[in-house]
Amino acid sequence: MRGADLSGADLSDSFLHNVILEAANLSKANLFRANLLQANLRRANLQEANLIGADLSGADLREADLRGATISKGEKILVKLTGANLMGAILPDGSIYD
């Protein structure tokens, strides 16, 4: 699914373990509680995506664009990122992770 256009897709509660979504367009996608364990999301467009409850453990998010993505409620982060690679990712606040 490399380069797939899944913008606005409802992928809530999806099992996407080890999926290859490199350079995919997931802008405004609903990934609520999605299992993206060890997924390849390198250079993916995740702008304004709902990632609340998503498991991104071990996922490759290098150079992914997360601007405006929903990952928290207030000060509490509600996305699991254990072992995720965020090098060069654009975070929800627009800053670049290094």
LUMKOL-836759 format. One record per atom (N, C-alpha, C): residue number from 1; residue in three letters; chain; atom name; x, y, z negated. Coordinates in Angstrom, 3 decimals. Each point is the difference from the previous one (the first is absolute). Layout:
! LUMKOL-836759
@pos: NUM	code: ALA	unit: A	site: CA	u: X	v: Y	w: Z
...
! end
This chain:
! LUMKOL-836759
@pos: 1	code: MET	unit: A	site: N	u: 0.824	v: -1.187	w: 0.000
@pos: 1	code: MET	unit: A	site: CA	u: -0.824	v: 1.187	w: 0.000
@pos: 1	code: MET	unit: A	site: C	u: 0.872	v: 1.257	w: 0.000
@pos: 2	code: ARG	unit: A	site: N	u: 1.206	v: -0.143	w: 0.450
@pos: 2	code: ARG	unit: A	site: CA	u: 0.930	v: 1.116	w: 0.082
@pos: 2	code: ARG	unit: A	site: C	u: -0.603	v: 1.083	w: 0.899
@pos: 3	code: GLY	unit: A	site: N	u: -0.052	v: 1.239	w: -0.504
@pos: 3	code: GLY	unit: A	site: CA	u: -0.501	v: 1.129	w: 0.779
@pos: 3	code: GLY	unit: A	site: C	u: -1.511	v: 0.040	w: 0.139
@pos: 4	code: ALA	unit: A	site: N	u: -0.723	v: -0.832	w: -0.727
@pos: 4	code: ALA	unit: A	site: CA	u: -1.465	v: -0.067	w: 0.112
@pos: 4	code: ALA	unit: A	site: C	u: -0.654	v: 1.302	w: -0.457
@pos: 5	code: ASP	unit: A	site: N	u: -1.135	v: 0.336	w: 0.593
@pos: 5	code: ASP	unit: A	site: CA	u: -0.781	v: 1.161	w: -0.419
@pos: 5	code: ASP	unit: A	site: C	u: -1.141	v: -0.487	w: -0.888
@pos: 6	code: LEU	unit: A	site: N	u: 0.194	v: 0.147	w: -1.300
@pos: 6	code: LEU	unit: A	site: CA	u: -1.004	v: -0.394	w: -0.977
@pos: 6	code: LEU	unit: A	site: C	u: -0.496	v: 1.222	w: -0.766
@pos: 7	code: SER	unit: A	site: N	u: 0.085	v: 1.156	w: 0.630
@pos: 7	code: SER	unit: A	site: CA	u: -0.422	v: 1.235	w: -0.661
@pos: 7	code: SER	unit: A	site: C	u: -1.479	v: -0.093	w: -0.372
@pos: 8	code: GLY	unit: A	site: N	u: -0.296	v: 0.348	w: -1.246
@pos: 8	code: GLY	unit: A	site: CA	u: -1.364	v: -0.011	w: -0.498
@pos: 8	code: GLY	unit: A	site: C	u: -0.570	v: -1.384	w: -0.280
@pos: 9	code: ALA	unit: A	site: N	u: 0.788	v: -1.049	w: 0.168
@pos: 9	code: ALA	unit: A	site: CA	u: -0.496	v: -1.369	w: -0.198
@pos: 9	code: ALA	unit: A	site: C	u: -0.279	v: -0.280	w: -1.477
@pos: 10	code: ASP	unit: A	site: N	u: -1.027	v: -0.791	w: -0.276
@pos: 10	code: ASP	unit: A	site: CA	u: -0.295	v: -0.438	w: -1.362
@pos: 10	code: ASP	unit: A	site: C	u: 0.685	v: -1.345	w: -0.218
@pos: 11	code: LEU	unit: A	site: N	u: 1.137	v: 0.051	w: -0.677
@pos: 11	code: LEU	unit: A	site: CA	u: 0.787	v: -1.199	w: -0.292
@pos: 11	code: LEU	unit: A	site: C	u: 0.001	v: -0.291	w: -1.498
@pos: 12	code: SER	unit: A	site: N	u: -1.014	v: 0.493	w: -0.685
@pos: 12	code: SER	unit: A	site: CA	u: -0.074	v: -0.207	w: -1.444
@pos: 12	code: SER	unit: A	site: C	u: -0.065	v: -1.491	w: -0.318
@pos: 13	code: ASP	unit: A	site: N	u: 0.706	v: -0.376	w: -1.058
@pos: 13	code: ASP	unit: A	site: CA	u: 0.080	v: -1.387	w: -0.469
@pos: 13	code: ASP	unit: A	site: C	u: 0.589	v: -0.966	w: 1.026
@pos: 14	code: SER	unit: A	site: N	u: 0.686	v: 0.509	w: 1.005
@pos: 14	code: SER	unit: A	site: CA	u: 0.608	v: -0.857	w: 1.032
@pos: 14	code: SER	unit: A	site: C	u: 1.252	v: -0.693	w: -0.518
@pos: 15	code: PHE	unit: A	site: N	u: 0.242	v: -1.210	w: 0.486
@pos: 15	code: PHE	unit: A	site: CA	u: 1.226	v: -0.740	w: -0.307
@pos: 15	code: PHE	unit: A	site: C	u: 0.932	v: 0.187	w: 1.192
@pos: 16	code: LEU	unit: A	site: N	u: 0.982	v: 0.880	w: -0.164
@pos: 16	code: LEU	unit: A	site: CA	u: 0.916	v: 0.347	w: 1.081
@pos: 16	code: LEU	unit: A	site: C	u: 1.448	v: -0.299	w: -0.398
@pos: 17	code: HIS	unit: A	site: N	u: 0.187	v: -1.061	w: -0.764
@pos: 17	code: HIS	unit: A	site: CA	u: 1.314	v: -0.420	w: -0.479
@pos: 17	code: HIS	unit: A	site: C	u: 0.924	v: -0.259	w: 1.193
@pos: 18	code: ASN	unit: A	site: N	u: 1.181	v: 0.635	w: -0.011
@pos: 18	code: ASN	unit: A	site: CA	u: 1.029	v: -0.190	w: 1.030
@pos: 18	code: ASN	unit: A	site: C	u: -0.396	v: 0.497	w: 1.397
@pos: 19	code: VAL	unit: A	site: N	u: -1.040	v: 0.779	w: 0.101
@pos: 19	code: VAL	unit: A	site: CA	u: -0.442	v: 0.502	w: 1.303
@pos: 19	code: VAL	unit: A	site: C	u: 1.030	v: 0.992	w: 0.562
@pos: 20	code: ILE	unit: A	site: N	u: 0.140	v: 0.026	w: 1.301
@pos: 20	code: ILE	unit: A	site: CA	u: 0.895	v: 0.950	w: 0.662
@pos: 20	code: ILE	unit: A	site: C	u: -0.859	v: 1.115	w: 0.588
@pos: 21	code: LEU	unit: A	site: N	u: 0.040	v: 1.164	w: -0.677
@pos: 21	code: LEU	unit: A	site: CA	u: -0.742	v: 1.174	w: 0.453
@pos: 21	code: LEU	unit: A	site: C	u: 0.973	v: 1.154	w: 0.250
@pos: 22	code: GLU	unit: A	site: N	u: 1.180	v: -0.350	w: 0.483
@pos: 22	code: GLU	unit: A	site: CA	u: 1.022	v: 1.000	w: 0.273
@pos: 22	code: GLU	unit: A	site: C	u: -0.526	v: 0.994	w: 1.030
@pos: 23	code: ALA	unit: A	site: N	u: 0.137	v: 1.293	w: -0.311
@pos: 23	code: ALA	unit: A	site: CA	u: -0.425	v: 1.111	w: 0.866
@pos: 23	code: ALA	unit: A	site: C	u: -1.505	v: -0.011	w: 0.288
@pos: 24	code: ALA	unit: A	site: N	u: -0.774	v: -0.691	w: -0.832
@pos: 24	code: ALA	unit: A	site: CA	u: -1.456	v: -0.038	w: 0.184
@pos: 24	code: ALA	unit: A	site: C	u: -0.631	v: 1.304	w: -0.478
@pos: 25	code: ASN	unit: A	site: N	u: -1.137	v: 0.337	w: 0.582
@pos: 25	code: ASN	unit: A	site: CA	u: -0.762	v: 1.170	w: -0.428
@pos: 25	code: ASN	unit: A	site: C	u: -1.088	v: -0.473	w: -0.957
@pos: 26	code: LEU	unit: A	site: N	u: 0.210	v: 0.271	w: -1.289
@pos: 26	code: LEU	unit: A	site: CA	u: -0.960	v: -0.349	w: -1.038
@pos: 26	code: LEU	unit: A	site: C	u: -0.551	v: 1.263	w: -0.653
@pos: 27	code: SER	unit: A	site: N	u: 0.043	v: 1.106	w: 0.714
@pos: 27	code: SER	unit: A	site: CA	u: -0.494	v: 1.250	w: -0.569
@pos: 27	code: SER	unit: A	site: C	u: -1.483	v: -0.129	w: -0.331
@pos: 28	code: LYS	unit: A	site: N	u: -0.347	v: 0.493	w: -1.176
@pos: 28	code: LYS	unit: A	site: CA	u: -1.378	v: -0.018	w: -0.509
@pos: 28	code: LYS	unit: A	site: C	u: -0.573	v: -1.404	w: -0.156
@pos: 29	code: ALA	unit: A	site: N	u: 0.858	v: -1.019	w: 0.017
@pos: 29	code: ALA	unit: A	site: CA	u: -0.466	v: -1.381	w: -0.205
@pos: 29	code: ALA	unit: A	site: C	u: -0.324	v: -0.215	w: -1.475
@pos: 30	code: ASN	unit: A	site: N	u: -0.956	v: -0.867	w: -0.268
@pos: 30	code: ASN	unit: A	site: CA	u: -0.346	v: -0.369	w: -1.363
@pos: 30	code: ASN	unit: A	site: C	u: 0.717	v: -1.308	w: -0.330
@pos: 31	code: LEU	unit: A	site: N	u: 1.054	v: 0.107	w: -0.811
@pos: 31	code: LEU	unit: A	site: CA	u: 0.795	v: -1.161	w: -0.404
@pos: 31	code: LEU	unit: A	site: C	u: -0.204	v: -0.289	w: -1.488
@pos: 32	code: PHE	unit: A	site: N	u: -1.174	v: 0.356	w: -0.521
@pos: 32	code: PHE	unit: A	site: CA	u: -0.344	v: -0.204	w: -1.403
@pos: 32	code: PHE	unit: A	site: C	u: 0.186	v: -1.477	w: -0.367
@pos: 33	code: ARG	unit: A	site: N	u: 0.831	v: -0.249	w: -0.995
@pos: 33	code: ARG	unit: A	site: CA	u: 0.307	v: -1.351	w: -0.511
@pos: 33	code: ARG	unit: A	site: C	u: 0.545	v: -0.960	w: 1.058
@pos: 34	code: ALA	unit: A	site: N	u: 0.557	v: 0.515	w: 1.076
@pos: 34	code: ALA	unit: A	site: CA	u: 0.578	v: -0.873	w: 1.035
@pos: 34	code: ALA	unit: A	site: C	u: 1.287	v: -0.643	w: -0.508
@pos: 35	code: ASN	unit: A	site: N	u: 0.230	v: -1.243	w: 0.385
@pos: 35	code: ASN	unit: A	site: CA	u: 1.224	v: -0.706	w: -0.347
@pos: 35	code: ASN	unit: A	site: C	u: 0.966	v: 0.168	w: 1.173
@pos: 36	code: LEU	unit: A	site: N	u: 0.963	v: 0.904	w: -0.181
@pos: 36	code: LEU	unit: A	site: CA	u: 1.006	v: 0.287	w: 1.032
@pos: 36	code: LEU	unit: A	site: C	u: 1.381	v: -0.440	w: -0.490
@pos: 37	code: LEU	unit: A	site: N	u: 0.018	v: -1.052	w: -0.793
@pos: 37	code: LEU	unit: A	site: CA	u: 1.235	v: -0.530	w: -0.562
@pos: 37	code: LEU	unit: A	site: C	u: 0.990	v: -0.307	w: 1.122
@pos: 38	code: GLN	unit: A	site: N	u: 1.188	v: 0.575	w: -0.090
@pos: 38	code: GLN	unit: A	site: CA	u: 1.093	v: -0.197	w: 0.953
@pos: 38	code: GLN	unit: A	site: C	u: -0.374	v: 0.354	w: 1.442
@pos: 39	code: ALA	unit: A	site: N	u: -0.947	v: 0.896	w: 0.172
@pos: 39	code: ALA	unit: A	site: CA	u: -0.400	v: 0.437	w: 1.341
@pos: 39	code: ALA	unit: A	site: C	u: 1.058	v: 0.911	w: 0.608
@pos: 40	code: ASN	unit: A	site: N	u: 0.120	v: -0.033	w: 1.312
@pos: 40	code: ASN	unit: A	site: CA	u: 0.889	v: 0.900	w: 0.713
@pos: 40	code: ASN	unit: A	site: C	u: -0.838	v: 1.194	w: 0.457
@pos: 41	code: LEU	unit: A	site: N	u: 0.137	v: 1.116	w: -0.734
@pos: 41	code: LEU	unit: A	site: CA	u: -0.718	v: 1.236	w: 0.309
@pos: 41	code: LEU	unit: A	site: C	u: 0.990	v: 1.104	w: 0.381
@pos: 42	code: ARG	unit: A	site: N	u: 1.148	v: -0.411	w: 0.489
@pos: 42	code: ARG	unit: A	site: CA	u: 1.033	v: 0.962	w: 0.373
@pos: 42	code: ARG	unit: A	site: C	u: -0.535	v: 0.927	w: 1.094
@pos: 43	code: ARG	unit: A	site: N	u: 0.181	v: 1.296	w: -0.199
@pos: 43	code: ARG	unit: A	site: CA	u: -0.434	v: 1.064	w: 0.914
@pos: 43	code: ARG	unit: A	site: C	u: -1.524	v: 0.023	w: 0.215
@pos: 44	code: ALA	unit: A	site: N	u: -0.751	v: -0.642	w: -0.881
@pos: 44	code: ALA	unit: A	site: CA	u: -1.465	v: 0.003	w: 0.132
@pos: 44	code: ALA	unit: A	site: C	u: -0.574	v: 1.363	w: -0.393
@pos: 45	code: ASN	unit: A	site: N	u: -1.080	v: 0.376	w: 0.655
@pos: 45	code: ASN	unit: A	site: CA	u: -0.713	v: 1.223	w: -0.332
@pos: 45	code: ASN	unit: A	site: C	u: -1.106	v: -0.373	w: -0.988
@pos: 46	code: LEU	unit: A	site: N	u: 0.196	v: 0.375	w: -1.258
@pos: 46	code: LEU	unit: A	site: CA	u: -0.970	v: -0.274	w: -1.051
@pos: 46	code: LEU	unit: A	site: C	u: -0.610	v: 1.305	w: -0.524
@pos: 47	code: GLN	unit: A	site: N	u: 0.010	v: 1.034	w: 0.819
@pos: 47	code: GLN	unit: A	site: CA	u: -0.529	v: 1.294	w: -0.425
@pos: 47	code: GLN	unit: A	site: C	u: -1.468	v: -0.134	w: -0.395
@pos: 48	code: GLU	unit: A	site: N	u: -0.303	v: 0.517	w: -1.185
@pos: 48	code: GLU	unit: A	site: CA	u: -1.363	v: 0.039	w: -0.534
@pos: 48	code: GLU	unit: A	site: C	u: -0.631	v: -1.381	w: -0.184
@pos: 49	code: ALA	unit: A	site: N	u: 0.818	v: -1.059	w: -0.037
@pos: 49	code: ALA	unit: A	site: CA	u: -0.518	v: -1.349	w: -0.244
@pos: 49	code: ALA	unit: A	site: C	u: -0.344	v: -0.162	w: -1.482
@pos: 50	code: ASN	unit: A	site: N	u: -0.984	v: -0.821	w: -0.292
@pos: 50	code: ASN	unit: A	site: CA	u: -0.345	v: -0.328	w: -1.379
@pos: 50	code: ASN	unit: A	site: C	u: 0.778	v: -1.247	w: -0.395
@pos: 51	code: LEU	unit: A	site: N	u: 0.985	v: 0.177	w: -0.894
@pos: 51	code: LEU	unit: A	site: CA	u: 0.846	v: -1.106	w: -0.436
@pos: 51	code: LEU	unit: A	site: C	u: -0.258	v: -0.390	w: -1.452
@pos: 52	code: ILE	unit: A	site: N	u: -1.089	v: 0.498	w: -0.595
@pos: 52	code: ILE	unit: A	site: CA	u: -0.295	v: -0.308	w: -1.398
@pos: 52	code: ILE	unit: A	site: C	u: -0.123	v: -1.518	w: -0.168
@pos: 53	code: GLY	unit: A	site: N	u: 0.752	v: -0.537	w: -0.951
@pos: 53	code: GLY	unit: A	site: CA	u: -0.059	v: -1.423	w: -0.314
@pos: 53	code: GLY	unit: A	site: C	u: 0.750	v: -0.901	w: 0.970
@pos: 54	code: ALA	unit: A	site: N	u: 0.628	v: 0.572	w: 1.019
@pos: 54	code: ALA	unit: A	site: CA	u: 0.738	v: -0.808	w: 0.982
@pos: 54	code: ALA	unit: A	site: C	u: 1.273	v: -0.568	w: -0.629
@pos: 55	code: ASP	unit: A	site: N	u: 0.358	v: -1.210	w: 0.390
@pos: 55	code: ASP	unit: A	site: CA	u: 1.249	v: -0.624	w: -0.455
@pos: 55	code: ASP	unit: A	site: C	u: 1.006	v: 0.090	w: 1.144
@pos: 56	code: LEU	unit: A	site: N	u: 0.964	v: 0.908	w: -0.163
@pos: 56	code: LEU	unit: A	site: CA	u: 1.041	v: 0.217	w: 1.004
@pos: 56	code: LEU	unit: A	site: C	u: 1.347	v: -0.524	w: -0.496
@pos: 57	code: SER	unit: A	site: N	u: -0.038	v: -0.961	w: -0.913
@pos: 57	code: SER	unit: A	site: CA	u: 1.235	v: -0.564	w: -0.554
@pos: 57	code: SER	unit: A	site: C	u: 0.858	v: -0.577	w: 1.112
@pos: 58	code: GLY	unit: A	site: N	u: 1.253	v: 0.400	w: 0.030
@pos: 58	code: GLY	unit: A	site: CA	u: 0.937	v: -0.520	w: 0.982
@pos: 58	code: GLY	unit: A	site: C	u: -0.238	v: 0.499	w: 1.415
@pos: 59	code: ALA	unit: A	site: N	u: -0.943	v: 0.905	w: 0.192
@pos: 59	code: ALA	unit: A	site: CA	u: -0.301	v: 0.512	w: 1.341
@pos: 59	code: ALA	unit: A	site: C	u: 1.109	v: 0.924	w: 0.495
@pos: 60	code: ASP	unit: A	site: N	u: 0.193	v: 0.015	w: 1.302
@pos: 60	code: ASP	unit: A	site: CA	u: 0.963	v: 0.893	w: 0.633
@pos: 60	code: ASP	unit: A	site: C	u: -0.764	v: 1.236	w: 0.465
@pos: 61	code: LEU	unit: A	site: N	u: 0.181	v: 1.098	w: -0.724
@pos: 61	code: LEU	unit: A	site: CA	u: -0.672	v: 1.261	w: 0.314
@pos: 61	code: LEU	unit: A	site: C	u: 0.998	v: 1.051	w: 0.470
@pos: 62	code: ARG	unit: A	site: N	u: 1.159	v: -0.446	w: 0.486
@pos: 62	code: ARG	unit: A	site: CA	u: 0.998	v: 0.961	w: 0.466
@pos: 62	code: ARG	unit: A	site: C	u: -0.575	v: 0.859	w: 1.110
@pos: 63	code: GLU	unit: A	site: N	u: 0.163	v: 1.300	w: -0.159
@pos: 63	code: GLU	unit: A	site: CA	u: -0.420	v: 1.004	w: 0.976
@pos: 63	code: GLU	unit: A	site: C	u: -1.517	v: 0.017	w: 0.234
@pos: 64	code: ALA	unit: A	site: N	u: -0.768	v: -0.632	w: -0.882
@pos: 64	code: ALA	unit: A	site: CA	u: -1.460	v: 0.050	w: 0.114
@pos: 64	code: ALA	unit: A	site: C	u: -0.486	v: 1.392	w: -0.402
@pos: 65	code: ASP	unit: A	site: N	u: -1.116	v: 0.431	w: 0.571
@pos: 65	code: ASP	unit: A	site: CA	u: -0.572	v: 1.308	w: -0.300
@pos: 65	code: ASP	unit: A	site: C	u: -1.207	v: -0.193	w: -0.906
@pos: 66	code: LEU	unit: A	site: N	u: 0.159	v: 0.358	w: -1.265
@pos: 66	code: LEU	unit: A	site: CA	u: -1.054	v: -0.160	w: -1.004
@pos: 66	code: LEU	unit: A	site: C	u: -0.634	v: 1.333	w: -0.386
@pos: 67	code: ARG	unit: A	site: N	u: 0.211	v: 1.039	w: 0.807
@pos: 67	code: ARG	unit: A	site: CA	u: -0.553	v: 1.320	w: -0.352
@pos: 67	code: ARG	unit: A	site: C	u: -1.510	v: -0.076	w: -0.176
@pos: 68	code: GLY	unit: A	site: N	u: -0.456	v: 0.484	w: -1.154
@pos: 68	code: GLY	unit: A	site: CA	u: -1.423	v: 0.044	w: -0.280
@pos: 68	code: GLY	unit: A	site: C	u: -0.620	v: -1.332	w: -0.369
@pos: 69	code: ALA	unit: A	site: N	u: 0.805	v: -1.066	w: -0.075
@pos: 69	code: ALA	unit: A	site: CA	u: -0.535	v: -1.320	w: -0.373
@pos: 69	code: ALA	unit: A	site: C	u: -0.439	v: 0.014	w: -1.461
@pos: 70	code: THR	unit: A	site: N	u: -1.077	v: -0.702	w: -0.293
@pos: 70	code: THR	unit: A	site: CA	u: -0.497	v: -0.095	w: -1.371
@pos: 70	code: THR	unit: A	site: C	u: 0.664	v: -1.191	w: -0.670
@pos: 71	code: ILE	unit: A	site: N	u: 0.831	v: 0.316	w: -0.996
@pos: 71	code: ILE	unit: A	site: CA	u: 0.720	v: -1.067	w: -0.704
@pos: 71	code: ILE	unit: A	site: C	u: -0.207	v: 0.081	w: -1.508
@pos: 72	code: SER	unit: A	site: N	u: -0.742	v: 0.997	w: -0.467
@pos: 72	code: SER	unit: A	site: CA	u: -0.133	v: 0.186	w: -1.439
@pos: 72	code: SER	unit: A	site: C	u: -1.324	v: 0.659	w: -0.361
@pos: 73	code: LYS	unit: A	site: N	u: -0.300	v: -0.081	w: -1.274
@pos: 73	code: LYS	unit: A	site: CA	u: -1.112	v: 0.741	w: -0.597
@pos: 73	code: LYS	unit: A	site: C	u: 0.621	v: 0.825	w: -1.099
@pos: 74	code: GLY	unit: A	site: N	u: -0.014	v: 1.317	w: 0.149
@pos: 74	code: GLY	unit: A	site: CA	u: 0.674	v: 0.854	w: -0.974
@pos: 74	code: GLY	unit: A	site: C	u: 1.485	v: -0.281	w: 0.001
@pos: 75	code: GLU	unit: A	site: N	u: 0.551	v: -0.270	w: -1.166
@pos: 75	code: GLU	unit: A	site: CA	u: 1.434	v: -0.277	w: -0.132
@pos: 75	code: GLU	unit: A	site: C	u: 0.320	v: -1.489	w: 0.123
@pos: 76	code: LYS	unit: A	site: N	u: -1.003	v: -0.853	w: 0.110
@pos: 76	code: LYS	unit: A	site: CA	u: 0.223	v: -1.446	w: -0.001
@pos: 76	code: LYS	unit: A	site: C	u: 0.138	v: -0.539	w: 1.426
@pos: 77	code: ILE	unit: A	site: N	u: 1.166	v: -0.562	w: 0.300
@pos: 77	code: ILE	unit: A	site: CA	u: 0.238	v: -0.633	w: 1.304
@pos: 77	code: ILE	unit: A	site: C	u: -0.727	v: -1.344	w: 0.018
@pos: 78	code: LEU	unit: A	site: N	u: -0.785	v: -0.227	w: 1.021
@pos: 78	code: LEU	unit: A	site: CA	u: -0.811	v: -1.218	w: 0.076
@pos: 78	code: LEU	unit: A	site: C	u: 0.368	v: -0.873	w: 1.192
@pos: 79	code: VAL	unit: A	site: N	u: 1.277	v: 0.055	w: 0.392
@pos: 79	code: VAL	unit: A	site: CA	u: 0.509	v: -0.816	w: 1.093
@pos: 79	code: VAL	unit: A	site: C	u: 1.202	v: -0.763	w: -0.540
@pos: 80	code: LYS	unit: A	site: N	u: 0.098	v: -1.277	w: 0.312
@pos: 80	code: LYS	unit: A	site: CA	u: 1.133	v: -0.803	w: -0.459
@pos: 80	code: LYS	unit: A	site: C	u: 1.099	v: 0.084	w: 1.048
@pos: 81	code: LEU	unit: A	site: N	u: 1.162	v: 0.515	w: -0.411
@pos: 81	code: LEU	unit: A	site: CA	u: 1.125	v: 0.215	w: 0.924
@pos: 81	code: LEU	unit: A	site: C	u: 1.262	v: -0.738	w: -0.445
@pos: 82	code: THR	unit: A	site: N	u: -0.120	v: -1.019	w: -0.811
@pos: 82	code: THR	unit: A	site: CA	u: 1.161	v: -0.727	w: -0.498
@pos: 82	code: THR	unit: A	site: C	u: 0.849	v: -0.514	w: 1.163
@pos: 83	code: GLY	unit: A	site: N	u: 1.243	v: 0.452	w: 0.058
@pos: 83	code: GLY	unit: A	site: CA	u: 0.923	v: -0.458	w: 1.025
@pos: 83	code: GLY	unit: A	site: C	u: -0.261	v: 0.563	w: 1.392
@pos: 84	code: ALA	unit: A	site: N	u: -0.933	v: 0.937	w: 0.136
@pos: 84	code: ALA	unit: A	site: CA	u: -0.281	v: 0.592	w: 1.310
@pos: 84	code: ALA	unit: A	site: C	u: 1.157	v: 0.906	w: 0.426
@pos: 85	code: ASN	unit: A	site: N	u: 0.291	v: 0.033	w: 1.272
@pos: 85	code: ASN	unit: A	site: CA	u: 1.046	v: 0.867	w: 0.537
@pos: 85	code: ASN	unit: A	site: C	u: -0.666	v: 1.244	w: 0.571
@pos: 86	code: LEU	unit: A	site: N	u: 0.235	v: 1.139	w: -0.659
@pos: 86	code: LEU	unit: A	site: CA	u: -0.614	v: 1.262	w: 0.403
@pos: 86	code: LEU	unit: A	site: C	u: 1.006	v: 0.965	w: 0.629
@pos: 87	code: MET	unit: A	site: N	u: 1.189	v: -0.471	w: 0.326
@pos: 87	code: MET	unit: A	site: CA	u: 1.044	v: 0.870	w: 0.522
@pos: 87	code: MET	unit: A	site: C	u: -0.494	v: 0.796	w: 1.211
@pos: 88	code: GLY	unit: A	site: N	u: 0.032	v: 1.311	w: -0.117
@pos: 88	code: GLY	unit: A	site: CA	u: -0.398	v: 0.881	w: 1.093
@pos: 88	code: GLY	unit: A	site: C	u: -1.497	v: 0.165	w: 0.165
@pos: 89	code: ALA	unit: A	site: N	u: -0.796	v: -0.635	w: -0.870
@pos: 89	code: ALA	unit: A	site: CA	u: -1.461	v: 0.116	w: 0.106
@pos: 89	code: ALA	unit: A	site: C	u: -0.446	v: 1.411	w: -0.377
@pos: 90	code: ILE	unit: A	site: N	u: -1.008	v: 0.482	w: 0.686
@pos: 90	code: ILE	unit: A	site: CA	u: -0.607	v: 1.285	w: -0.353
@pos: 90	code: ILE	unit: A	site: C	u: -1.109	v: -0.307	w: -1.002
@pos: 91	code: LEU	unit: A	site: N	u: 0.157	v: 0.494	w: -1.227
@pos: 91	code: LEU	unit: A	site: CA	u: -0.916	v: -0.299	w: -1.089
@pos: 91	code: LEU	unit: A	site: C	u: -1.263	v: 0.865	w: 0.087
@pos: 92	code: PRO	unit: A	site: N	u: -1.060	v: -0.364	w: -0.757
@pos: 92	code: PRO	unit: A	site: CA	u: -1.264	v: 0.731	w: 0.086
@pos: 92	code: PRO	unit: A	site: C	u: 0.121	v: 1.517	w: -0.183
@pos: 93	code: ASP	unit: A	site: N	u: 0.983	v: 0.449	w: -0.787
@pos: 93	code: ASP	unit: A	site: CA	u: 0.158	v: 1.441	w: -0.212
@pos: 93	code: ASP	unit: A	site: C	u: 0.852	v: 0.677	w: 1.082
@pos: 94	code: GLY	unit: A	site: N	u: 0.420	v: -0.761	w: 1.006
@pos: 94	code: GLY	unit: A	site: CA	u: 0.795	v: 0.549	w: 1.094
@pos: 94	code: GLY	unit: A	site: C	u: 1.499	v: -0.112	w: -0.173
@pos: 95	code: SER	unit: A	site: N	u: 0.453	v: -0.396	w: -1.200
@pos: 95	code: SER	unit: A	site: CA	u: 1.434	v: -0.142	w: -0.229
@pos: 95	code: SER	unit: A	site: C	u: 0.498	v: -1.295	w: 0.650
@pos: 96	code: ILE	unit: A	site: N	u: 1.301	v: -0.029	w: 0.297
@pos: 96	code: ILE	unit: A	site: CA	u: 0.603	v: -1.179	w: 0.622
@pos: 96	code: ILE	unit: A	site: C	u: 0.776	v: -0.761	w: -1.066
@pos: 97	code: TYR	unit: A	site: N	u: -0.291	v: -1.286	w: -0.104
@pos: 97	code: TYR	unit: A	site: CA	u: 0.658	v: -0.848	w: -0.995
@pos: 97	code: TYR	unit: A	site: C	u: 1.391	v: -0.345	w: 0.492
@pos: 98	code: ASP	unit: A	site: N	u: 0.978	v: 0.188	w: -0.881
@pos: 98	code: ASP	unit: A	site: CA	u: 1.366	v: -0.411	w: 0.339
@pos: 98	code: ASP	unit: A	site: C	u: 0.556	v: -0.703	w: -1.175
! end
